[in-house]
Amino acid sequence: MLADRCRCVFQEFVDSETQSQGSDVDVKDLIAAFEDGTIAAKSRLDTGYCPYSASKEPSSFLAWLAGFRCCSGDSVR
């Protein structure tokens, strides 16, 4: 599961998504995307490796990006 620091970042992201998307947010999908983003950052990949489409899967895309940013130490590459 998520480390303490990542858990706080993820919770802030979910709160933000819930406010903008309502109750349609699937937290399990977002957690998977967030974790994938953290793995990509730890593997020193860049944001081009995100498997989610910003236009077709915006919540998952943003969750992946939040996870990536959480573990990369950079904003966006």
VENSUL-V612305 format. One record per backbone hydrogen bond with DSSP energy under -1.0 kcal/mol. CO is the residue of the C=O (numbers start at 0). NH is the residue of the N-H. Records with the same first field share a line. If there is no record, write none. Layout:
CO=NH, NH
//
This chain:
2=6
3=7
4=8
5=9
6=10
7=11
8=12
9=13
10=14
11=15
12=16
13=17
14=18
15=19
16=20
17=21
25=29
26=30
27=31
28=32
29=33
30=34
31=35
32=36
33=37
34=38
35=39
36=40
37=41
38=42
39=44
40=43
45=48
46=49
52=56
56=60
57=61
58=62
59=63
60=64
61=65
62=66
63=67
64=68
65=69
66=70
67=71
68=72
//
